[in-house]
Amino acid sequence: MASKDTINYINYSKYPIDQFENDVDGKYNYLLQNSIKQMNRDGFVSLPSFLLSDAVDKLTSCILKLEEDGVGFYSTDSHNVFLDADDQSDAMSPLHPRRIQLDSSKLIINASDLLLAKEAQAPNLDELFMSQRSVLNFISSVMQTKLYPSTDPYGKFYANIFREGDGLNYHFDQSEYSISLILQPSEEGGEFQFLPSSRTIVEGWDEMILDIDDIAEAVAPHSLEMKRPKLAAGDLYLFRGQNSLHRVSEITKGKRINIILTFNTEPDVRLNQYTLQKFFGVI
């Protein structure tokens, strides 16, 4: 059953994930099987209007207030597509995926700062997602593996604010699995784009391809195509980001706000120092 803490926040009428132990009408199993099919096909599952509007409004107000107060780290550093240190091997071209530096920028408000923000009476993300049995059971079942919430004090969950001119360039995630909650899509730009199950292909490239049409041409022989799901406020999506090249295109109008929730197949996983410094400003 849904806990008192989540009953007013999660759209259980549309997504009866709280019925996993008592699926009398079969609705939970129907949802689960459809989600598994989508995950196996695309490495991605979209759950529109997963969070109720009141929770979306409270979280958005909280994050915008933190931004107004100067909280967060504005990341403008460059990175390669694997989010690791630049490989300085002379045998590699400067345009190799492990060497080429791609620019990304966004404001990041880490988990520690989000948990300290109480004035907006926003839902506690630890309680709402990271330790909620119905959520943990559902995402583990969709991914078909036991998942553990990240224990990283900064990166277990965090808010991204993309302003005009910001974007998140091509990369593969450090964590195996992530969940993204869309709070506010941008008016223009800010499109989430991903190439399913593409890590092995990109690792084989001698030079990184950046133009989206050129990428489409390069992966066509592998029967892959770039996905561009339409996402709205309150939508939740599950993603195998470690295995799929992805980006958020440049924002050209408005702000894009989302929350990332991080899960792994082993307990007590934390981000590496490179990622902490590049994206959270932690030295």
C-alpha positions as CSV (number, residue, x, y, z in Angstrom):
1,M,0.0,0.0,0.0
2,A,1.0,3.6,-0.5
3,S,2.5,5.3,2.5
4,K,1.0,8.5,3.9
5,D,4.0,10.4,2.8
6,T,3.5,9.6,-0.9
7,I,-0.3,9.2,-1.3
8,N,-0.7,12.9,-2.3
9,Y,2.4,13.0,-4.5
10,I,2.5,9.9,-6.7
11,N,-0.2,9.2,-9.3
12,Y,-1.2,5.8,-8.0
13,S,-4.5,5.8,-9.8
14,K,-2.6,5.7,-13.1
15,Y,0.5,3.8,-11.8
16,P,-0.6,1.3,-9.2
17,I,2.9,0.4,-8.2
18,D,1.8,0.2,-4.5
19,Q,-0.2,-2.9,-5.4
20,F,2.9,-5.1,-6.1
21,E,2.0,-7.4,-3.1
22,N,-1.7,-7.5,-3.8
23,D,-2.4,-7.2,-7.5
24,V,-6.0,-8.2,-7.4
25,D,-7.2,-6.6,-10.6
26,G,-3.9,-7.3,-12.6
27,K,-3.3,-3.6,-13.3
28,Y,0.2,-3.6,-11.6
29,N,1.3,-6.6,-13.7
30,Y,0.0,-5.0,-16.9
31,L,2.0,-1.8,-16.1
32,L,5.0,-3.8,-15.2
33,Q,5.0,-6.0,-18.3
34,N,4.6,-3.1,-20.7
35,S,7.4,-1.2,-19.0
36,I,9.7,-4.2,-19.2
37,K,9.0,-4.5,-23.0
38,Q,9.9,-0.8,-23.5
39,M,13.0,-1.1,-21.4
40,N,14.2,-4.1,-23.3
41,R,13.6,-2.4,-26.6
42,D,14.9,1.1,-25.9
43,G,16.7,1.1,-22.6
44,F,14.2,3.7,-21.6
45,V,10.7,3.8,-20.0
46,S,8.5,6.9,-19.9
47,L,5.8,7.3,-17.3
48,P,3.8,10.5,-18.1
49,S,2.2,12.4,-15.2
50,F,3.7,10.1,-12.6
51,L,4.0,12.9,-10.1
52,L,0.8,14.8,-9.2
53,S,0.7,18.5,-10.0
54,D,0.9,19.7,-6.3
55,A,4.2,17.8,-5.8
56,V,5.5,19.1,-9.0
57,D,4.7,22.7,-8.0
58,K,6.2,22.3,-4.5
59,L,9.4,20.8,-5.8
60,T,9.7,23.4,-8.6
61,S,9.1,26.3,-6.2
62,C,11.7,24.9,-3.7
63,I,14.4,24.6,-6.4
64,L,13.7,28.0,-7.9
65,K,14.0,29.5,-4.4
66,L,17.3,27.8,-3.9
67,E,18.5,29.2,-7.2
68,E,17.4,32.6,-6.2
69,D,19.3,32.3,-2.9
70,G,22.5,31.4,-4.8
71,V,22.6,27.8,-3.9
72,G,24.1,25.3,-6.4
73,F,27.1,24.8,-8.6
74,Y,27.1,26.2,-12.1
75,S,29.1,23.6,-14.1
76,T,30.6,24.9,-17.3
77,D,33.5,22.5,-17.6
78,S,34.3,20.3,-20.6
79,H,34.2,16.5,-20.6
80,N,34.6,13.5,-22.8
81,V,31.7,11.2,-23.6
82,F,32.6,8.7,-20.9
83,L,32.9,11.3,-18.1
84,D,36.4,10.2,-17.2
85,A,39.8,11.8,-17.4
86,D,41.2,12.6,-20.8
87,D,43.2,9.8,-22.3
88,Q,46.6,11.4,-23.2
89,S,47.7,8.5,-25.4
90,D,49.6,9.7,-28.4
91,A,48.1,6.9,-30.4
92,M,44.6,8.5,-30.1
93,S,43.4,11.3,-32.3
94,P,42.4,14.5,-30.4
95,L,38.9,13.8,-31.8
96,H,38.7,10.3,-30.3
97,P,35.6,9.8,-28.0
98,R,38.0,9.4,-25.0
99,R,39.9,12.6,-25.9
100,I,37.5,15.1,-27.4
101,Q,36.3,17.7,-24.9
102,L,32.6,18.6,-25.2
103,D,31.1,21.6,-23.5
104,S,28.1,21.4,-21.1
105,S,26.6,23.9,-18.7
106,K,23.9,23.8,-16.1
107,L,23.2,24.7,-12.5
108,I,23.3,21.7,-10.2
109,I,21.7,21.6,-6.8
110,N,23.0,18.5,-5.0
111,A,21.2,16.2,-2.6
112,S,22.6,17.7,0.5
113,D,21.4,21.1,-0.4
114,L,17.9,19.8,-1.5
115,L,17.4,18.0,1.8
116,L,18.3,21.2,3.8
117,A,15.6,23.2,2.0
118,K,12.5,23.0,4.2
119,E,10.8,26.3,3.7
120,A,8.9,25.3,0.7
121,Q,7.4,22.1,2.3
122,A,8.5,20.1,-0.7
123,P,8.4,16.3,-0.7
124,N,11.4,14.7,0.8
125,L,13.1,12.9,-2.1
126,D,14.8,10.3,0.1
127,E,11.4,9.3,1.4
128,L,9.5,9.7,-1.8
129,F,11.8,7.8,-4.1
130,M,15.0,6.4,-2.6
131,S,13.6,4.5,0.3
132,Q,10.0,3.9,-0.9
133,R,9.4,0.2,-1.2
134,S,6.9,0.5,-4.0
135,V,9.2,2.6,-6.1
136,L,12.3,0.4,-5.4
137,N,10.4,-2.8,-6.2
138,F,8.9,-1.4,-9.4
139,I,12.2,0.0,-10.9
140,S,14.1,-3.2,-9.9
141,S,11.4,-5.3,-11.6
142,V,11.5,-3.1,-14.8
143,M,15.3,-3.3,-14.9
144,Q,15.1,-7.0,-14.0
145,T,17.8,-6.7,-11.5
146,K,18.0,-5.7,-7.8
147,L,18.8,-2.1,-7.6
148,Y,20.2,-0.1,-4.7
149,P,19.8,3.7,-4.2
150,S,23.1,5.6,-4.6
151,T,24.6,6.6,-1.2
152,D,26.6,9.4,-2.6
153,P,25.8,12.4,-0.4
154,Y,25.9,14.8,-3.3
155,G,24.8,12.7,-6.3
156,K,22.2,10.3,-5.0
157,F,19.7,12.8,-6.4
158,Y,20.1,16.3,-7.6
159,A,18.3,19.1,-9.5
160,N,19.4,20.4,-12.9
161,I,18.5,23.9,-14.0
162,F,19.2,24.6,-17.6
163,R,19.0,28.3,-18.5
164,E,19.0,29.7,-22.0
165,G,22.3,28.8,-23.7
166,D,22.8,25.8,-21.4
167,G,22.8,22.1,-22.4
168,L,24.2,18.8,-21.6
169,N,26.5,17.5,-24.3
170,Y,26.8,13.8,-25.4
171,H,27.9,11.4,-22.7
172,F,27.4,8.1,-21.0
173,D,26.4,8.1,-17.4
174,Q,28.7,6.9,-14.6
175,S,25.8,5.2,-12.8
176,E,24.3,2.1,-14.4
177,Y,20.7,3.3,-14.1
178,S,19.0,6.6,-13.4
179,I,15.6,8.0,-13.0
180,S,14.7,11.5,-14.2
181,L,11.7,13.5,-13.0
182,I,10.7,16.4,-15.3
183,L,9.5,19.4,-13.3
184,Q,9.6,22.1,-16.0
185,P,10.4,21.7,-19.7
186,S,11.9,24.6,-21.5
187,E,9.8,26.6,-23.9
188,E,12.2,25.9,-26.8
189,G,15.2,23.6,-27.1
190,G,16.2,21.4,-24.2
191,E,15.2,18.2,-26.0
192,F,16.3,14.9,-24.4
193,Q,17.9,12.7,-27.1
194,F,19.4,9.3,-26.8
195,L,20.9,6.4,-28.8
196,P,19.9,3.1,-27.2
197,S,22.6,0.5,-26.5
198,S,25.3,2.4,-28.3
199,R,28.3,2.3,-25.9
200,T,30.2,-0.5,-27.7
201,I,29.6,1.3,-31.1
202,V,30.9,4.6,-29.8
203,E,33.9,2.9,-28.2
204,G,34.9,1.7,-31.6
205,W,34.9,5.1,-33.3
206,D,38.3,6.7,-34.1
207,E,36.7,10.2,-34.0
208,M,33.6,11.4,-32.1
209,I,30.7,12.3,-34.4
210,L,28.8,15.3,-33.1
211,D,26.2,16.2,-35.7
212,I,23.0,14.5,-34.9
213,D,22.3,13.7,-38.6
214,D,25.8,12.3,-39.1
215,I,25.3,10.1,-35.9
216,A,22.1,8.8,-37.4
217,E,23.9,7.8,-40.6
218,A,26.8,6.2,-38.7
219,V,24.6,4.0,-36.6
220,A,22.0,3.1,-39.3
221,P,23.9,-0.1,-40.2
222,H,23.5,-1.2,-36.6
223,S,19.7,-0.8,-36.8
224,L,19.8,2.0,-34.2
225,E,18.1,5.4,-34.3
226,M,18.2,8.5,-32.1
227,K,15.2,8.7,-29.8
228,R,13.6,12.0,-28.9
229,P,10.8,11.4,-26.4
230,K,8.5,14.3,-25.6
231,L,8.5,15.0,-21.9
232,A,6.2,17.1,-19.7
233,A,6.1,18.4,-16.1
234,G,5.4,15.4,-13.8
235,D,6.8,12.8,-16.2
236,L,9.2,10.2,-14.8
237,Y,11.5,8.2,-17.0
238,L,13.8,5.3,-16.3
239,F,17.0,5.1,-18.3
240,R,20.0,2.9,-18.8
241,G,22.3,5.9,-19.2
242,Q,25.6,4.0,-18.8
243,N,25.0,2.2,-22.0
244,S,23.2,4.8,-24.2
245,L,24.8,7.9,-25.7
246,H,22.6,10.9,-24.7
247,R,22.3,14.6,-24.4
248,V,20.0,17.5,-23.6
249,S,20.1,19.9,-26.5
250,E,20.8,23.6,-26.0
251,I,18.0,25.6,-24.3
252,T,16.9,28.5,-26.6
253,K,14.0,29.8,-24.5
254,G,12.9,29.4,-20.9
255,K,14.3,27.1,-18.2
256,R,14.4,23.3,-18.1
257,I,14.3,21.8,-14.6
258,N,14.6,18.2,-13.7
259,I,15.6,15.9,-10.9
260,I,18.0,13.0,-11.3
261,L,17.7,9.9,-9.0
262,T,20.6,7.5,-9.1
263,F,20.5,3.7,-8.7
264,N,23.1,1.0,-9.1
265,T,23.3,-2.8,-9.0
266,E,25.6,-2.8,-6.0
267,P,25.0,-1.1,-2.6
268,D,27.0,1.9,-1.4
269,V,28.1,3.2,-4.8
270,R,29.5,6.7,-4.9
271,L,30.6,9.0,-7.7
272,N,34.3,9.2,-8.7
273,Q,36.3,12.3,-7.8
274,Y,36.5,13.4,-11.4
275,T,32.7,13.5,-11.7
276,L,32.3,15.2,-8.3
277,Q,34.6,17.9,-9.2
278,K,33.4,18.5,-12.8
279,F,29.7,18.5,-12.0
280,F,29.3,19.3,-8.3
281,G,32.2,21.5,-7.6
282,V,33.4,19.1,-4.8
283,I,37.2,19.1,-4.5
